[in-house]
Amino acid sequence: MRTYEIIVIIHPDLEESVVTETLEKMNGWVTAAGGTVDKTDAWGKKRMAYEIKKQREGNYYMLTCTMPPAATTALANNLRFLEPVMRSMISVIE
């Protein structure tokens, strides 16, 4: 098991219930892969350096997770196709 940071940018115009549902889906994917979500930080709405999907701002969230390395590929694919997520990044914490 390794520790990962997952940073996602979620569309800024969504209701809080949709954002919560999106984060719960991400938590479910991590736990289904045999991992745990240790911490979820909401960084708030921030201005981005360039437009993504015609938006200049996004809601930033960082999840600290412990999961097997093989689960990162499936998680990255799921995040890529999740509608509210504009960008995501998974990195290993050494």
Biopython code that builds the backbone (N, CA, C, O; Angstrom):
import numpy as np
from Bio.PDB.StructureBuilder import StructureBuilder

atoms = [
    (1, "MET", "N", (0.847, -1.180, 0.000)),
    (1, "MET", "CA", (0.000, 0.000, 0.000)),
    (1, "MET", "C", (0.890, 1.241, 0.000)),
    (1, "MET", "O", (1.898, 1.310, 0.703)),
    (2, "ARG", "N", (0.491, 2.197, -0.796)),
    (2, "ARG", "CA", (1.185, 3.478, -0.862)),
    (2, "ARG", "C", (0.223, 4.603, -0.507)),
    (2, "ARG", "O", (-0.997, 4.444, -0.544)),
    (3, "THR", "N", (0.806, 5.735, -0.163)),
    (3, "THR", "CA", (0.007, 6.915, 0.141)),
    (3, "THR", "C", (0.026, 7.835, -1.070)),
    (3, "THR", "O", (1.086, 8.113, -1.629)),
    (4, "TYR", "N", (-1.152, 8.307, -1.474)),
    (4, "TYR", "CA", (-1.303, 9.150, -2.655)),
    (4, "TYR", "C", (-2.034, 10.440, -2.294)),
    (4, "TYR", "O", (-2.834, 10.482, -1.359)),
    (5, "GLU", "N", (-1.740, 11.478, -3.052)),
    (5, "GLU", "CA", (-2.521, 12.713, -3.026)),
    (5, "GLU", "C", (-3.299, 12.777, -4.329)),
    (5, "GLU", "O", (-2.729, 12.647, -5.412)),
    (6, "ILE", "N", (-4.582, 12.976, -4.218)),
    (6, "ILE", "CA", (-5.431, 13.125, -5.395)),
    (6, "ILE", "C", (-5.977, 14.549, -5.362)),
    (6, "ILE", "O", (-6.691, 14.930, -4.435)),
    (7, "ILE", "N", (-5.633, 15.321, -6.377)),
    (7, "ILE", "CA", (-6.111, 16.698, -6.471)),
    (7, "ILE", "C", (-7.081, 16.770, -7.631)),
    (7, "ILE", "O", (-6.755, 16.370, -8.749)),
    (8, "VAL", "N", (-8.279, 17.282, -7.365)),
    (8, "VAL", "CA", (-9.295, 17.416, -8.407)),
    (8, "VAL", "C", (-9.784, 18.859, -8.464)),
    (8, "VAL", "O", (-9.856, 19.555, -7.451)),
    (9, "ILE", "N", (-10.113, 19.281, -9.668)),
    (9, "ILE", "CA", (-10.753, 20.576, -9.883)),
    (9, "ILE", "C", (-12.167, 20.276, -10.350)),
    (9, "ILE", "O", (-12.370, 19.647, -11.389)),
    (10, "ILE", "N", (-13.142, 20.731, -9.571)),
    (10, "ILE", "CA", (-14.548, 20.474, -9.862)),
    (10, "ILE", "C", (-15.184, 21.756, -10.391)),
    (10, "ILE", "O", (-14.836, 22.856, -9.962)),
    (11, "HIS", "N", (-16.104, 21.604, -11.313)),
    (11, "HIS", "CA", (-16.793, 22.736, -11.950)),
    (11, "HIS", "C", (-17.329, 23.696, -10.887)),
    (11, "HIS", "O", (-17.951, 23.243, -9.926)),
    (12, "PRO", "N", (-17.107, 25.017, -11.030)),
    (12, "PRO", "CA", (-17.463, 25.967, -9.975)),
    (12, "PRO", "C", (-18.948, 26.286, -9.847)),
    (12, "PRO", "O", (-19.373, 26.781, -8.803)),
    (13, "ASP", "N", (-19.743, 26.020, -10.870)),
    (13, "ASP", "CA", (-21.145, 26.414, -10.862)),
    (13, "ASP", "C", (-22.090, 25.331, -10.331)),
    (13, "ASP", "O", (-23.308, 25.500, -10.390)),
    (14, "LEU", "N", (-21.558, 24.244, -9.824)),
    (14, "LEU", "CA", (-22.400, 23.144, -9.359)),
    (14, "LEU", "C", (-22.885, 23.387, -7.933)),
    (14, "LEU", "O", (-22.242, 24.089, -7.152)),
    (15, "GLU", "N", (-24.032, 22.792, -7.612)),
    (15, "GLU", "CA", (-24.574, 22.879, -6.261)),
    (15, "GLU", "C", (-23.730, 22.026, -5.315)),
    (15, "GLU", "O", (-23.028, 21.112, -5.745)),
    (16, "GLU", "N", (-23.809, 22.335, -4.045)),
    (16, "GLU", "CA", (-23.028, 21.622, -3.028)),
    (16, "GLU", "C", (-23.372, 20.134, -2.984)),
    (16, "GLU", "O", (-22.503, 19.304, -2.717)),
    (17, "SER", "N", (-24.629, 19.796, -3.245)),
    (17, "SER", "CA", (-25.030, 18.385, -3.218)),
    (17, "SER", "C", (-24.339, 17.585, -4.320)),
    (17, "SER", "O", (-23.977, 16.427, -4.108)),
    (18, "VAL", "N", (-24.153, 18.185, -5.489)),
    (18, "VAL", "CA", (-23.479, 17.501, -6.603)),
    (18, "VAL", "C", (-21.999, 17.326, -6.284)),
    (18, "VAL", "O", (-21.413, 16.289, -6.594)),
    (19, "VAL", "N", (-21.395, 18.335, -5.667)),
    (19, "VAL", "CA", (-19.985, 18.253, -5.290)),
    (19, "VAL", "C", (-19.795, 17.157, -4.239)),
    (19, "VAL", "O", (-18.850, 16.374, -4.325)),
    (20, "THR", "N", (-20.677, 17.100, -3.260)),
    (20, "THR", "CA", (-20.603, 16.077, -2.221)),
    (20, "THR", "C", (-20.767, 14.685, -2.820)),
    (20, "THR", "O", (-20.062, 13.753, -2.434)),
    (21, "GLU", "N", (-21.689, 14.547, -3.755)),
    (21, "GLU", "CA", (-21.910, 13.265, -4.420)),
    (21, "GLU", "C", (-20.668, 12.840, -5.208)),
    (21, "GLU", "O", (-20.309, 11.663, -5.218)),
    (22, "THR", "N", (-20.021, 13.791, -5.861)),
    (22, "THR", "CA", (-18.807, 13.507, -6.625)),
    (22, "THR", "C", (-17.687, 13.025, -5.702)),
    (22, "THR", "O", (-17.001, 12.050, -6.008)),
    (23, "LEU", "N", (-17.507, 13.707, -4.580)),
    (23, "LEU", "CA", (-16.470, 13.302, -3.626)),
    (23, "LEU", "C", (-16.780, 11.930, -3.020)),
    (23, "LEU", "O", (-15.867, 11.144, -2.770)),
    (24, "GLU", "N", (-18.058, 11.640, -2.786)),
    (24, "GLU", "CA", (-18.441, 10.328, -2.264)),
    (24, "GLU", "C", (-18.161, 9.222, -3.276)),
    (24, "GLU", "O", (-17.757, 8.124, -2.893)),
    (25, "LYS", "N", (-18.372, 9.498, -4.574)),
    (25, "LYS", "CA", (-18.046, 8.527, -5.616)),
    (25, "LYS", "C", (-16.556, 8.234, -5.608)),
    (25, "LYS", "O", (-16.142, 7.079, -5.713)),
    (26, "MET", "N", (-15.742, 9.294, -5.481)),
    (26, "MET", "CA", (-14.294, 9.103, -5.449)),
    (26, "MET", "C", (-13.891, 8.266, -4.239)),
    (26, "MET", "O", (-13.060, 7.365, -4.352)),
    (27, "ASN", "N", (-14.477, 8.561, -3.085)),
    (27, "ASN", "CA", (-14.198, 7.781, -1.876)),
    (27, "ASN", "C", (-14.598, 6.320, -2.068)),
    (27, "ASN", "O", (-13.891, 5.416, -1.623)),
    (28, "GLY", "N", (-15.722, 6.092, -2.725)),
    (28, "GLY", "CA", (-16.188, 4.732, -2.996)),
    (28, "GLY", "C", (-15.242, 3.958, -3.897)),
    (28, "GLY", "O", (-15.008, 2.771, -3.674)),
    (29, "TRP", "N", (-14.695, 4.615, -4.914)),
    (29, "TRP", "CA", (-13.756, 3.949, -5.813)),
    (29, "TRP", "C", (-12.478, 3.566, -5.079)),
    (29, "TRP", "O", (-11.921, 2.494, -5.314)),
    (30, "VAL", "N", (-12.013, 4.435, -4.193)),
    (30, "VAL", "CA", (-10.794, 4.141, -3.436)),
    (30, "VAL", "C", (-11.033, 2.967, -2.494)),
    (30, "VAL", "O", (-10.210, 2.054, -2.423)),
    (31, "THR", "N", (-12.149, 2.982, -1.772)),
    (31, "THR", "CA", (-12.421, 1.894, -0.830)),
    (31, "THR", "C", (-12.721, 0.581, -1.551)),
    (31, "THR", "O", (-12.379, -0.489, -1.046)),
    (32, "ALA", "N", (-13.353, 0.647, -2.720)),
    (32, "ALA", "CA", (-13.629, -0.564, -3.495)),
    (32, "ALA", "C", (-12.336, -1.211, -3.987)),
    (32, "ALA", "O", (-12.285, -2.424, -4.191)),
    (33, "ALA", "N", (-11.292, -0.402, -4.176)),
    (33, "ALA", "CA", (-9.998, -0.927, -4.627)),
    (33, "ALA", "C", (-9.167, -1.448, -3.461)),
    (33, "ALA", "O", (-8.036, -1.894, -3.657)),
    (34, "GLY", "N", (-9.715, -1.397, -2.253)),
    (34, "GLY", "CA", (-8.996, -1.899, -1.093)),
    (34, "GLY", "C", (-8.211, -0.840, -0.352)),
    (34, "GLY", "O", (-7.346, -1.172, 0.458)),
    (35, "GLY", "N", (-8.491, 0.434, -0.612)),
    (35, "GLY", "CA", (-7.772, 1.521, 0.038)),
    (35, "GLY", "C", (-8.632, 2.264, 1.036)),
    (35, "GLY", "O", (-9.785, 1.908, 1.282)),
    (36, "THR", "N", (-8.046, 3.305, 1.606)),
    (36, "THR", "CA", (-8.766, 4.150, 2.550)),
    (36, "THR", "C", (-8.495, 5.610, 2.223)),
    (36, "THR", "O", (-7.410, 5.959, 1.757)),
    (37, "VAL", "N", (-9.485, 6.461, 2.468)),
    (37, "VAL", "CA", (-9.325, 7.904, 2.317)),
    (37, "VAL", "C", (-9.006, 8.449, 3.702)),
    (37, "VAL", "O", (-9.837, 8.400, 4.609)),
    (38, "ASP", "N", (-7.791, 8.970, 3.854)),
    (38, "ASP", "CA", (-7.329, 9.426, 5.156)),
    (38, "ASP", "C", (-7.770, 10.851, 5.466)),
    (38, "ASP", "O", (-8.055, 11.179, 6.618)),
    (39, "LYS", "N", (-7.826, 11.690, 4.446)),
    (39, "LYS", "CA", (-8.115, 13.105, 4.683)),
    (39, "LYS", "C", (-8.656, 13.738, 3.402)),
    (39, "LYS", "O", (-8.203, 13.422, 2.302)),
    (40, "THR", "N", (-9.628, 14.634, 3.558)),
    (40, "THR", "CA", (-10.160, 15.400, 2.433)),
    (40, "THR", "C", (-10.085, 16.872, 2.785)),
    (40, "THR", "O", (-10.654, 17.314, 3.783)),
    (41, "ASP", "N", (-9.374, 17.632, 1.954)),
    (41, "ASP", "CA", (-9.231, 19.073, 2.169)),
    (41, "ASP", "C", (-9.929, 19.819, 1.043)),
    (41, "ASP", "O", (-9.739, 19.516, -0.135)),
    (42, "ALA", "N", (-10.742, 20.800, 1.426)),
    (42, "ALA", "CA", (-11.375, 21.684, 0.443)),
    (42, "ALA", "C", (-10.542, 22.962, 0.383)),
    (42, "ALA", "O", (-10.451, 23.699, 1.365)),
    (43, "TRP", "N", (-9.942, 23.217, -0.765)),
    (43, "TRP", "CA", (-9.118, 24.414, -0.928)),
    (43, "TRP", "C", (-9.945, 25.616, -1.351)),
    (43, "TRP", "O", (-9.464, 26.748, -1.303)),
    (44, "GLY", "N", (-11.176, 25.384, -1.763)),
    (44, "GLY", "CA", (-12.060, 26.470, -2.156)),
    (44, "GLY", "C", (-11.968, 26.806, -3.638)),
    (44, "GLY", "O", (-11.309, 26.116, -4.416)),
    (45, "LYS", "N", (-12.646, 27.879, -4.001)),
    (45, "LYS", "CA", (-12.694, 28.318, -5.392)),
    (45, "LYS", "C", (-11.457, 29.161, -5.685)),
    (45, "LYS", "O", (-11.163, 30.118, -4.970)),
    (46, "LYS", "N", (-10.740, 28.795, -6.741)),
    (46, "LYS", "CA", (-9.524, 29.512, -7.121)),
    (46, "LYS", "C", (-9.544, 29.804, -8.610)),
    (46, "LYS", "O", (-10.160, 29.088, -9.400)),
    (47, "ARG", "N", (-8.860, 30.864, -8.964)),
    (47, "ARG", "CA", (-8.721, 31.234, -10.373)),
    (47, "ARG", "C", (-7.611, 30.383, -10.988)),
    (47, "ARG", "O", (-6.550, 30.198, -10.392)),
    (48, "MET", "N", (-7.873, 29.870, -12.187)),
    (48, "MET", "CA", (-6.909, 29.016, -12.869)),
    (48, "MET", "C", (-6.059, 29.846, -13.826)),
    (48, "MET", "O", (-6.447, 30.948, -14.215)),
    (49, "ALA", "N", (-4.918, 29.320, -14.198)),
    (49, "ALA", "CA", (-4.000, 30.019, -15.088)),
    (49, "ALA", "C", (-4.559, 30.111, -16.516)),
    (49, "ALA", "O", (-4.240, 31.049, -17.247)),
    (50, "TYR", "N", (-5.380, 29.153, -16.905)),
    (50, "TYR", "CA", (-5.980, 29.158, -18.242)),
    (50, "TYR", "C", (-7.363, 28.533, -18.160)),
    (50, "TYR", "O", (-7.705, 27.873, -17.179)),
    (51, "GLU", "N", (-8.141, 28.748, -19.192)),
    (51, "GLU", "CA", (-9.513, 28.237, -19.210)),
    (51, "GLU", "C", (-9.542, 26.725, -19.402)),
    (51, "GLU", "O", (-8.780, 26.167, -20.191)),
    (52, "ILE", "N", (-10.425, 26.088, -18.673)),
    (52, "ILE", "CA", (-10.707, 24.669, -18.845)),
    (52, "ILE", "C", (-12.218, 24.557, -18.983)),
    (52, "ILE", "O", (-12.961, 24.965, -18.091)),
    (53, "LYS", "N", (-12.665, 24.008, -20.090)),
    (53, "LYS", "CA", (-14.101, 23.873, -20.374)),
    (53, "LYS", "C", (-14.816, 25.218, -20.234)),
    (53, "LYS", "O", (-15.906, 25.294, -19.666)),
    (54, "LYS", "N", (-14.203, 26.260, -20.750)),
    (54, "LYS", "CA", (-14.741, 27.627, -20.774)),
    (54, "LYS", "C", (-14.934, 28.216, -19.380)),
    (54, "LYS", "O", (-15.767, 29.103, -19.196)),
    (55, "GLN", "N", (-14.180, 27.738, -18.401)),
    (55, "GLN", "CA", (-14.253, 28.239, -17.027)),
    (55, "GLN", "C", (-12.891, 28.786, -16.620)),
    (55, "GLN", "O", (-11.862, 28.181, -16.923)),
    (56, "ARG", "N", (-12.880, 29.934, -15.930)),
    (56, "ARG", "CA", (-11.635, 30.514, -15.433)),
    (56, "ARG", "C", (-11.403, 30.181, -13.959)),
    (56, "ARG", "O", (-10.312, 30.427, -13.445)),
    (57, "GLU", "N", (-12.406, 29.625, -13.263)),
    (57, "GLU", "CA", (-12.287, 29.272, -11.858)),
    (57, "GLU", "C", (-12.691, 27.815, -11.670)),
    (57, "GLU", "O", (-13.355, 27.217, -12.517)),
    (58, "GLY", "N", (-12.273, 27.263, -10.538)),
    (58, "GLY", "CA", (-12.648, 25.894, -10.211)),
    (58, "GLY", "C", (-12.563, 25.665, -8.715)),
    (58, "GLY", "O", (-11.817, 26.348, -8.013)),
    (59, "ASN", "N", (-13.329, 24.704, -8.233)),
    (59, "ASN", "CA", (-13.281, 24.301, -6.821)),
    (59, "ASN", "C", (-12.228, 23.211, -6.678)),
    (59, "ASN", "O", (-12.320, 22.159, -7.311)),
    (60, "TYR", "N", (-11.234, 23.467, -5.847)),
    (60, "TYR", "CA", (-10.119, 22.555, -5.662)),
    (60, "TYR", "C", (-10.332, 21.700, -4.417)),
    (60, "TYR", "O", (-10.751, 22.194, -3.370)),
    (61, "TYR", "N", (-10.034, 20.403, -4.552)),
    (61, "TYR", "CA", (-10.113, 19.461, -3.442)),
    (61, "TYR", "C", (-8.890, 18.556, -3.482)),
    (61, "TYR", "O", (-8.444, 18.152, -4.556)),
    (62, "MET", "N", (-8.342, 18.234, -2.294)),
    (62, "MET", "CA", (-7.229, 17.315, -2.198)),
    (62, "MET", "C", (-7.602, 16.179, -1.259)),
    (62, "MET", "O", (-8.020, 16.412, -0.125)),
    (63, "LEU", "N", (-7.449, 14.955, -1.734)),
    (63, "LEU", "CA", (-7.706, 13.767, -0.934)),
    (63, "LEU", "C", (-6.386, 13.062, -0.688)),
    (63, "LEU", "O", (-5.610, 12.852, -1.621)),
    (64, "THR", "N", (-6.127, 12.698, 0.546)),
    (64, "THR", "CA", (-4.966, 11.888, 0.890)),
    (64, "THR", "C", (-5.467, 10.468, 1.100)),
    (64, "THR", "O", (-6.310, 10.221, 1.962)),
    (65, "CYS", "N", (-4.940, 9.529, 0.301)),
    (65, "CYS", "CA", (-5.442, 8.162, 0.297)),
    (65, "CYS", "C", (-4.305, 7.163, 0.449)),
    (65, "CYS", "O", (-3.161, 7.437, 0.087)),
    (66, "THR", "N", (-4.641, 6.010, 0.988)),
    (66, "THR", "CA", (-3.735, 4.869, 1.023)),
    (66, "THR", "C", (-4.407, 3.763, 0.231)),
    (66, "THR", "O", (-5.512, 3.330, 0.559)),
    (67, "MET", "N", (-3.716, 3.303, -0.834)),
    (67, "MET", "CA", (-4.299, 2.266, -1.680)),
    (67, "MET", "C", (-3.198, 1.528, -2.426)),
    (67, "MET", "O", (-2.068, 2.010, -2.495)),
    (68, "PRO", "N", (-3.517, 0.358, -2.989)),
    (68, "PRO", "CA", (-2.523, -0.389, -3.757)),
    (68, "PRO", "C", (-2.158, 0.352, -5.042)),
    (68, "PRO", "O", (-3.006, 1.026, -5.626)),
    (69, "PRO", "N", (-0.909, 0.235, -5.487)),
    (69, "PRO", "CA", (-0.488, 0.938, -6.711)),
    (69, "PRO", "C", (-1.279, 0.563, -7.957)),
    (69, "PRO", "O", (-1.446, 1.393, -8.851)),
    (70, "ALA", "N", (-1.762, -0.658, -8.032)),
    (70, "ALA", "CA", (-2.514, -1.098, -9.217)),
    (70, "ALA", "C", (-3.856, -0.381, -9.343)),
    (70, "ALA", "O", (-4.424, -0.337, -10.435)),
    (71, "ALA", "N", (-4.371, 0.177, -8.261)),
    (71, "ALA", "CA", (-5.681, 0.828, -8.283)),
    (71, "ALA", "C", (-5.638, 2.220, -8.897)),
    (71, "ALA", "O", (-6.687, 2.772, -9.229)),
    (72, "THR", "N", (-4.466, 2.793, -9.055)),
    (72, "THR", "CA", (-4.383, 4.169, -9.551)),
    (72, "THR", "C", (-4.826, 4.296, -11.009)),
    (72, "THR", "O", (-5.404, 5.313, -11.391)),
    (73, "THR", "N", (-4.564, 3.288, -11.813)),
    (73, "THR", "CA", (-4.959, 3.347, -13.226)),
    (73, "THR", "C", (-6.473, 3.389, -13.369)),
    (73, "THR", "O", (-7.006, 4.207, -14.119)),
    (74, "ALA", "N", (-7.158, 2.523, -12.662)),
    (74, "ALA", "CA", (-8.622, 2.506, -12.728)),
    (74, "ALA", "C", (-9.208, 3.798, -12.164)),
    (74, "ALA", "O", (-10.180, 4.327, -12.703)),
    (75, "LEU", "N", (-8.622, 4.304, -11.087)),
    (75, "LEU", "CA", (-9.103, 5.552, -10.495)),
    (75, "LEU", "C", (-8.912, 6.722, -11.453)),
    (75, "LEU", "O", (-9.802, 7.561, -11.591)),
    (76, "ALA", "N", (-7.768, 6.784, -12.111)),
    (76, "ALA", "CA", (-7.512, 7.857, -13.078)),
    (76, "ALA", "C", (-8.501, 7.795, -14.241)),
    (76, "ALA", "O", (-8.982, 8.829, -14.705)),
    (77, "ASN", "N", (-8.805, 6.589, -14.709)),
    (77, "ASN", "CA", (-9.783, 6.442, -15.793)),
    (77, "ASN", "C", (-11.176, 6.868, -15.348)),
    (77, "ASN", "O", (-11.890, 7.528, -16.102)),
    (78, "ASN", "N", (-11.566, 6.498, -14.141)),
    (78, "ASN", "CA", (-12.882, 6.898, -13.630)),
    (78, "ASN", "C", (-12.979, 8.410, -13.474)),
    (78, "ASN", "O", (-14.008, 9.000, -13.802)),
    (79, "LEU", "N", (-11.923, 9.039, -12.980)),
    (79, "LEU", "CA", (-11.936, 10.494, -12.808)),
    (79, "LEU", "C", (-11.996, 11.220, -14.149)),
    (79, "LEU", "O", (-12.607, 12.284, -14.257)),
    (80, "ARG", "N", (-11.367, 10.651, -15.162)),
    (80, "ARG", "CA", (-11.352, 11.279, -16.483)),
    (80, "ARG", "C", (-12.757, 11.390, -17.076)),
    (80, "ARG", "O", (-13.064, 12.341, -17.794)),
    (81, "PHE", "N", (-13.606, 10.405, -16.765)),
    (81, "PHE", "CA", (-14.946, 10.383, -17.349)),
    (81, "PHE", "C", (-16.036, 10.882, -16.408)),
    (81, "PHE", "O", (-17.213, 10.859, -16.767)),
    (82, "LEU", "N", (-15.669, 11.328, -15.221)),
    (82, "LEU", "CA", (-16.638, 11.872, -14.272)),
    (82, "LEU", "C", (-16.956, 13.310, -14.673)),
    (82, "LEU", "O", (-16.068, 14.162, -14.691)),
    (83, "GLU", "N", (-18.204, 13.577, -14.989)),
    (83, "GLU", "CA", (-18.640, 14.855, -15.575)),
    (83, "GLU", "C", (-18.242, 16.101, -14.778)),
    (83, "GLU", "O", (-17.706, 17.030, -15.383)),
    (84, "PRO", "N", (-18.465, 16.184, -13.478)),
    (84, "PRO", "CA", (-18.152, 17.426, -12.755)),
    (84, "PRO", "C", (-16.662, 17.716, -12.614)),
    (84, "PRO", "O", (-16.285, 18.862, -12.366)),
    (85, "VAL", "N", (-15.800, 16.701, -12.769)),
    (85, "VAL", "CA", (-14.364, 16.888, -12.592)),
    (85, "VAL", "C", (-13.768, 17.458, -13.877)),
    (85, "VAL", "O", (-13.857, 16.856, -14.947)),
    (86, "MET", "N", (-13.158, 18.635, -13.740)),
    (86, "MET", "CA", (-12.543, 19.279, -14.910)),
    (86, "MET", "C", (-11.102, 18.798, -15.112)),
    (86, "MET", "O", (-10.682, 18.588, -16.250)),
    (87, "ARG", "N", (-10.349, 18.624, -14.043)),
    (87, "ARG", "CA", (-8.986, 18.102, -14.093)),
    (87, "ARG", "C", (-8.710, 17.306, -12.828)),
    (87, "ARG", "O", (-9.320, 17.547, -11.786)),
    (88, "SER", "N", (-7.784, 16.354, -12.926)),
    (88, "SER", "CA", (-7.392, 15.592, -11.750)),
    (88, "SER", "C", (-5.917, 15.207, -11.876)),
    (88, "SER", "O", (-5.357, 15.140, -12.970)),
    (89, "MET", "N", (-5.311, 14.959, -10.714)),
    (89, "MET", "CA", (-3.909, 14.537, -10.692)),
    (89, "MET", "C", (-3.714, 13.617, -9.486)),
    (89, "MET", "O", (-4.161, 13.919, -8.380)),
    (90, "ILE", "N", (-3.047, 12.504, -9.719)),
    (90, "ILE", "CA", (-2.742, 11.556, -8.665)),
    (90, "ILE", "C", (-1.221, 11.511, -8.529)),
    (90, "ILE", "O", (-0.518, 11.271, -9.511)),
    (91, "SER", "N", (-0.714, 11.740, -7.326)),
    (91, "SER", "CA", (0.734, 11.695, -7.116)),
    (91, "SER", "C", (1.048, 10.908, -5.844)),
    (91, "SER", "O", (0.256, 10.879, -4.902)),
    (92, "VAL", "N", (2.216, 10.275, -5.840)),
    (92, "VAL", "CA", (2.664, 9.463, -4.712)),
    (92, "VAL", "C", (3.324, 10.380, -3.689)),
    (92, "VAL", "O", (4.077, 11.287, -4.045)),
    (93, "ILE", "N", (3.033, 10.132, -2.412)),
    (93, "ILE", "CA", (3.711, 10.830, -1.327)),
    (93, "ILE", "C", (4.852, 9.938, -0.868)),
    (93, "ILE", "O", (4.620, 8.826, -0.393)),
    (94, "GLU", "N", (6.063, 10.409, -1.005)),
    (94, "GLU", "CA", (7.244, 9.622, -0.606)),
    (94, "GLU", "C", (7.497, 9.735, 0.868)),
    (94, "GLU", "O", (8.446, 9.142, 1.379)),
]
sb = StructureBuilder()
sb.init_structure("model")
sb.init_model(0)
sb.init_chain("A")
sb.init_seg("    ")
for serial, (resi, resn, name, xyz) in enumerate(atoms, 1):
    if name == "N":
        sb.init_residue(resn, " ", resi, " ")
    sb.init_atom(name, np.array(xyz, "f"), 0.0, 1.0, " ", f" {name:<3s}", serial, name[0])
structure = sb.get_structure()
